[in-house]
Every structure is written in structure tokens, then in C-alpha cells.
């Protein structure tokens, strides 16, 4: 068995490299970056990690994790320059937290199932917040879910947290029945002679929220599932475009009947693979 290379020296060399890029005589672009200017890149790199995971491409995943690590080190360097915190503070903080949050591994407590671990994790988080004086009468365990998350991810994270304390549907059938109920309410709102746009929008939101929970209760990550559906749509619509191009036309010059037939052709071809 090959012993993995210790990352310590490599990590320090990488941190030193970023410090040099930010220092006198370094890169003008790197030197002018701030936490705010790095925000879009941090989000983008996180999503590219997810894409590499979905593609099951180890080489791509290693590269994308490196790009994400760059963001962590870069933010830490920016913070160190203004006296905020250092990379060592980041590592020490997350290491201490992992030990604290795993008393069943590093302490005398026990947890036999993933569910028990998650419930313990939430209880420890609440205790930490109380010890730091952060919560008040209006505090909520959902406050740890960033409001800046994409809506589907926010819904998934919030309801996952609520489920850990027992606030959840009884099972898949119950949430599927709720989905049917929301579809019915949306149909009713949209069928009104003079539809209230706000009510329709609200019912669409409720439907999407429950759809996220259908995925969660069935053990499916809704973001990954929707990304897969998006990729499938891209693939099939590209087939429609390619076939129309062979006929000397574009989608705008076609009609729904022809495009539907080509779409079905793409579906059939995928099933044969």
C-alpha cells in the first residue's frame, strides 16, 4: 500500500505563494482583490466542484478542489493583512469544532446511527451559540442556513435541519400527497378568470418547496437532481437543433410538432444506449 504524501509542506508552500502574489512586487490583480471581489469566484469554484463530482471525474475533481482551496487560502491571506485572522486560525478553529462536535469519537458519549449523530450535532451547535451569547428569545436553529443560498438549496437545508428534531413528514407517501395538494391549489389559482398574480406566484413557490422535500424524503439531493435534468434538457434540445440544422432550418423556422418528434427521437436514442 502506497503511503500518501504528507500535505503539510505543500500546503505551507502554497500559502507562501499566495502571500508573495499579494506582497510587494507581486501580481497587481491579486493585490487589489478583497473579500467582496472574491465572492463570485468563491461561489463559482464551489459549483465547479459539484459539477466534477457529478461527472465522476477524479482528475477534474482534484483540480476543482485545488481552485476552491485557493479561495480559502486567498481569503485568509486578505484577512491576515488587515489583522483579522490567519490561515492557522481557520485550521485551528475548524479542527477544534470537529473534535467538539464528535463527542462520540473523541469523548465519552455514544452514537450508533447517522441520525443520532445529526441530532447531537444540532444540540451541540445550539449549546455553542448559547455559550457565546448569540441566541435570544427569537433565535432559530434555521438562522445557520444562509439566506444567500440558491432557493432550492436553502429549502433543502432548512427542512433537513427541522427534520433532525422530528419536524418532518411521516414518510414519502405523505409528502407526495402534499405535492398533489399543492398542484391542485396551483391549478385552482391559475384557472380563476382574473388570476391574482401574487397568489399564483405563492402557489408556484409552495409547489417548488414541496418538490424539494419530495427529493429530500426520498434521499435525493434536489440540486444534483435538477442539474442532471438540466443536462438532459441541454442534450436533447441540442439533438433537436442538430437534426434541424441537417434539414437546413433552425428551431425558429420549425414548429412544435416537428421539434416534439425530434425530442422523442433523442429520448429513444438514449434508451438504446
C-alpha positions as CSV (number, residue, x, y, z in Angstrom):
1,X,0.0,0.0,0.0
2,X,1.4,3.4,-1.0
3,X,1.7,5.9,1.8
4,X,0.0,9.2,0.9
5,X,2.3,12.2,0.7
6,X,2.0,14.4,3.7
7,X,0.3,17.7,2.6
8,X,1.9,19.9,5.3
9,X,5.0,21.2,3.4
10,X,3.0,21.5,0.2
11,X,0.2,23.5,1.9
12,X,2.7,25.8,3.5
13,X,4.5,26.4,0.2
14,X,1.1,27.2,-1.4
15,X,0.2,29.6,1.4
16,X,3.6,31.3,0.9
17,X,3.0,31.5,-2.8
18,X,-0.3,33.4,-2.3
19,X,1.4,35.7,0.2
20,X,4.0,36.5,-2.4
21,X,1.4,37.2,-5.1
22,X,-0.2,39.6,-2.6
23,X,3.0,41.2,-1.5
24,X,5.3,44.0,-2.8
25,X,6.4,43.1,-6.3
26,X,3.6,40.5,-6.6
27,X,0.7,40.4,-9.1
28,X,-1.3,43.7,-9.5
29,X,-4.5,41.8,-10.0
30,X,-4.1,39.6,-6.9
31,X,-3.0,42.6,-4.8
32,X,-6.2,44.5,-5.5
33,X,-8.6,41.7,-4.5
34,X,-10.9,41.9,-1.5
35,X,-13.3,39.6,0.3
36,X,-16.1,41.2,-1.7
37,X,-14.4,41.0,-5.1
38,X,-13.6,37.3,-4.4
39,X,-17.2,36.4,-3.6
40,X,-18.4,35.5,-7.1
41,X,-15.3,33.4,-7.7
42,X,-15.7,31.5,-4.4
43,X,-19.3,30.6,-5.4
44,X,-18.3,29.6,-8.9
45,X,-15.5,27.4,-7.7
46,X,-17.8,25.6,-5.2
47,X,-20.3,24.9,-8.1
48,X,-17.5,23.6,-10.3
49,X,-16.5,21.1,-7.5
50,X,-20.1,19.9,-7.6
51,X,-20.0,19.5,-11.4
52,X,-16.8,17.4,-11.2
53,X,-18.4,15.2,-8.6
54,X,-21.5,14.7,-10.8
55,X,-19.2,13.8,-13.7
56,X,-17.3,11.2,-11.6
57,X,-14.1,12.7,-12.9
58,X,-11.3,12.4,-10.3
59,X,-8.8,14.4,-12.3
60,X,-11.3,17.3,-12.7
61,X,-12.4,17.0,-9.1
62,X,-8.8,17.3,-7.9
63,X,-8.3,20.4,-10.0
64,X,-11.6,22.0,-8.9
65,X,-10.8,21.2,-5.2
66,X,-7.5,23.0,-5.7
67,X,-9.3,26.0,-7.1
68,X,-11.6,26.0,-4.1
69,X,-8.6,25.7,-1.8
70,X,-7.1,28.7,-3.5
71,X,-10.2,30.7,-2.4
72,X,-9.8,29.6,1.2
73,X,-6.1,30.5,1.3
74,X,-6.7,33.7,-0.6
75,X,-9.4,34.9,1.8
76,X,-7.2,34.0,4.8
77,X,-4.3,36.0,3.3
78,X,-6.5,39.0,2.8
79,X,-7.8,38.7,6.4
80,X,-4.2,38.3,7.8
81,X,-3.1,41.5,6.0
82,X,-5.8,43.5,7.7
83,X,-5.2,41.9,11.1
84,X,-8.5,39.9,11.0
85,X,-7.4,36.3,11.2
86,X,-4.8,33.9,9.7
87,X,-4.9,30.6,7.9
88,X,-3.7,29.0,11.2
89,X,-6.8,30.4,12.9
90,X,-9.0,28.9,10.2
91,X,-7.5,25.5,10.5
92,X,-7.4,25.6,14.3
93,X,-11.0,26.7,14.5
94,X,-12.4,24.0,12.3
95,X,-10.3,21.3,13.9
96,X,-11.4,22.3,17.4
97,X,-15.0,22.4,16.2
98,X,-14.8,18.9,14.7
99,X,-13.5,17.5,17.9
100,X,-16.2,19.3,19.9
101,X,-19.0,18.1,17.6
102,X,-17.9,14.5,17.7
103,X,-18.0,13.5,21.4
104,X,-19.0,10.0,20.4
105,X,-15.5,9.7,18.8
106,X,-13.3,12.0,21.0
107,X,-15.3,11.9,24.2
108,X,-17.3,9.5,26.3
109,X,-20.7,9.8,24.5
110,X,-22.1,7.2,22.1
111,X,-23.9,7.5,18.7
112,X,-24.8,4.4,16.8
113,X,-26.6,5.8,13.8
114,X,-26.2,8.8,11.5
115,X,-29.5,10.2,12.8
116,X,-28.2,10.2,16.3
117,X,-25.0,11.9,15.2
118,X,-27.0,14.7,13.4
119,X,-29.3,15.3,16.4
120,X,-26.3,15.5,18.6
121,X,-24.6,17.9,16.2
122,X,-27.6,20.3,16.2
123,X,-27.8,20.2,20.0
124,X,-24.1,21.0,20.3
125,X,-24.4,23.9,17.8
126,X,-27.2,25.4,19.9
127,X,-25.2,24.9,23.1
128,X,-22.2,26.7,21.4
129,X,-24.4,29.6,20.4
130,X,-25.7,29.9,23.9
131,X,-22.2,29.8,25.4
132,X,-21.2,32.6,23.0
133,X,-24.2,34.7,24.0
134,X,-25.5,34.7,20.4
135,X,-29.1,33.5,20.7
136,X,-32.0,35.4,22.1
137,X,-35.7,34.7,22.6
138,X,-36.2,35.0,18.9
139,X,-33.3,32.8,17.8
140,X,-33.9,29.9,15.5
141,X,-31.9,26.8,14.5
142,X,-32.6,27.9,11.0
143,X,-30.5,31.0,11.3
144,X,-27.4,29.0,10.5
145,X,-28.8,28.4,7.0
146,X,-27.6,31.3,4.8
147,X,-30.3,33.4,3.2
148,X,-28.0,33.9,0.3
149,X,-28.2,30.3,-0.8
150,X,-30.0,29.4,-4.0
151,X,-33.6,28.9,-3.2
152,X,-33.7,25.1,-3.7
153,X,-30.6,24.6,-1.6
154,X,-32.0,26.9,1.2
155,X,-35.3,24.9,1.3
156,X,-33.3,21.7,1.4
157,X,-31.0,22.8,4.2
158,X,-33.8,24.3,6.3
159,X,-36.1,21.3,6.1
160,X,-33.2,18.9,6.7
161,X,-32.4,20.8,9.9
162,X,-36.0,20.8,11.0
163,X,-36.3,17.0,10.3
164,X,-33.4,16.4,12.7
165,X,-35.6,17.5,15.6
166,X,-38.6,15.5,14.4
167,X,-40.4,18.1,12.4
168,X,-41.0,16.2,9.1
169,X,-43.5,14.3,7.1
170,X,-44.2,10.7,8.2
171,X,-42.7,9.3,5.0
172,X,-42.6,9.5,1.2
173,X,-46.3,8.9,0.7
174,X,-47.3,11.8,3.0
175,X,-45.1,14.3,1.2
176,X,-46.3,13.0,-2.2
177,X,-49.8,13.6,-1.1
178,X,-48.8,17.1,-0.1
179,X,-47.3,17.6,-3.6
180,X,-50.7,16.6,-5.2
181,X,-52.4,19.1,-2.9
182,X,-50.1,21.9,-4.0
183,X,-50.6,21.0,-7.7
184,X,-54.4,21.2,-7.1
185,X,-54.1,24.6,-5.4
186,X,-52.0,26.0,-8.2
187,X,-54.4,24.7,-10.8
188,X,-57.2,26.4,-8.9
189,X,-55.3,29.7,-8.7
190,X,-54.3,29.7,-12.3
191,X,-57.9,28.8,-13.5
192,X,-59.5,31.8,-12.0
193,X,-60.9,34.2,-14.6
194,X,-58.8,37.1,-13.4
195,X,-55.9,35.3,-11.7
196,X,-54.2,37.0,-8.8
197,X,-50.5,37.1,-9.9
198,X,-49.3,37.2,-6.3
199,X,-51.4,34.2,-5.4
200,X,-50.2,32.2,-8.4
201,X,-46.6,33.1,-7.6
202,X,-47.2,32.0,-4.0
203,X,-48.7,28.7,-5.1
204,X,-45.8,28.1,-7.5
205,X,-43.4,28.7,-4.6
206,X,-45.3,26.3,-2.4
207,X,-45.2,23.6,-5.1
208,X,-41.4,24.0,-5.6
209,X,-40.8,23.9,-1.9
210,X,-42.7,20.7,-1.5
211,X,-40.9,19.2,-4.6
212,X,-37.6,19.9,-2.8
213,X,-38.9,18.0,0.1
214,X,-40.1,15.1,-2.0
215,X,-36.5,14.8,-3.1
216,X,-35.1,15.1,0.4
217,X,-37.5,12.5,1.9
218,X,-36.6,10.1,-0.9
219,X,-32.9,10.5,-0.2
220,X,-32.2,12.6,-3.4
221,X,-30.2,15.8,-3.4
222,X,-32.6,18.2,-5.3
223,X,-29.8,20.4,-6.6
224,X,-28.0,17.5,-8.1
225,X,-31.2,16.0,-9.5
226,X,-32.2,19.3,-11.1
227,X,-28.7,19.8,-12.5
228,X,-29.0,16.3,-14.1
229,X,-32.4,17.2,-15.5
230,X,-30.9,20.4,-16.9
231,X,-28.0,18.5,-18.6
232,X,-30.6,16.1,-20.1
233,X,-32.6,19.0,-21.5
234,X,-29.4,20.6,-23.0
235,X,-28.5,17.2,-24.5
236,X,-31.9,16.5,-26.0
237,X,-32.5,20.1,-27.3
238,X,-29.1,20.0,-28.9
239,X,-30.2,16.9,-30.7
240,X,-33.3,18.8,-31.9
241,X,-31.1,21.7,-33.1
242,X,-28.6,19.4,-34.8
243,X,-31.3,17.5,-36.7
244,X,-33.0,20.7,-37.8
245,X,-29.7,22.1,-39.0
246,X,-29.2,19.0,-41.1
247,X,-32.6,19.9,-42.7
248,X,-31.4,23.5,-43.3
249,X,-33.6,25.0,-40.6
250,X,-33.4,26.5,-37.1
251,X,-35.8,25.9,-34.2
252,X,-37.4,29.3,-35.0
253,X,-38.1,28.1,-38.5
254,X,-39.7,24.8,-37.3
255,X,-42.9,24.1,-35.4
256,X,-43.8,22.3,-32.1
257,X,-44.9,19.1,-33.8
258,X,-41.6,18.7,-35.6
259,X,-39.5,19.6,-32.6
260,X,-41.5,17.2,-30.4
261,X,-40.9,14.4,-32.8
262,X,-37.1,15.1,-32.7
263,X,-37.2,15.3,-28.9
264,X,-38.8,11.9,-28.8
265,X,-36.1,10.6,-31.2
266,X,-33.5,11.9,-28.8
267,X,-35.2,10.1,-25.9
268,X,-35.4,6.9,-27.8
269,X,-31.7,7.0,-28.7
270,X,-30.7,7.5,-25.1
271,X,-32.7,4.4,-24.0
272,X,-31.0,2.3,-26.6
273,X,-27.5,3.1,-25.2
